[in-house]
Amino acid sequence: MDASWAKPVPVPRPEVDLDAYFARIGYDGPREATLEVLQTLHALHPAVIPFEAIDVFNDTPISIAPDRVDQKLIHGGRGGYCFEQNGLFRRVLRSLGFKVEGLAGRVLWGYSEADMPRPRCHMANRVIIDGEAWLADVGLGGCVPTAPLLLDTAMPQVTPHDTYRVIRGEHSYRTELERDGVWKAVHEVDIAPVGDIDYEVMNWYASDHPESGFCKTLMVARSAPFARFTLLNNRLTIRLVTGEEEQHTLSIGDIPQTLKDIFGIEPDPAWQGAFARMIRHSNG
């Protein structure tokens, strides 16, 4: 008699150490594949794990191998950029039982028409919950949504920091953010999912190509519950959730302490040379 039905069904191994990840972001809630859990994680992640590409700015290419990402973002107290952030977030969601697809697209925020077209060099995730598709993107720097965005609707969606809308085209989703009554393009993400090998190619360009913006500009950001903090080279911008904004120009001596106090990144003395070059360049 075939008793194979009685054999225990193997439990899939989580793609990430959930205990360590939840301790990193300060989450102790349910571990269920629900919209409420997704919304909570989507707010906590960019509030704690900063967006940053300091290694690229310091001429160090990025590895997006899961073990390297986890060591850096979870255990090492560092942040990362889209391929690290959204790759980690996708593995967390899948380990919780969410259905997640990886997407790719072009960042439009901060660029003018003269800068177009932008390279297809951004990672995001699409999460399916009860038949509805949500955009989950925790790797978008200073304009990162702090809540998942419902796809397939152009209605404005209020998040803890800004109001967004998603406009669906024939082949892509265009995300826009409202600032001072004006809708500004954030990114354009392809509808068709992509494979991990595609991210390897995109990550190579983003972290190693001399024309990559990350090689030219120091970029660090964090979206706390009460404000967004963005560091572009030596310009620190603080934007409160109420809309008030202030900017500060930092000296080379200010940058390491700012990384530690505002972004939670322990500065590495090896970064000083890159910071000095950046200051000299910004001073002409």
Beta strands, then each sheet from edge to edge (+ up, - down):
strand 1: 51-52
strand 2: 99-107
strand 3: 122-129
strand 4: 132-136
strand 5: 149-150
strand 6: 157-158
strand 7: 163-168
strand 8: 172-179
strand 9: 182-190
strand 10: 219-223
strand 11: 227-232
strand 12: 235-240
strand 13: 245-249
sheet 1: 1+ 10- 11+ 12- 13+
sheet 2: 5+ 4- 3+ 2- 9+ 8- 7+ 6-
end
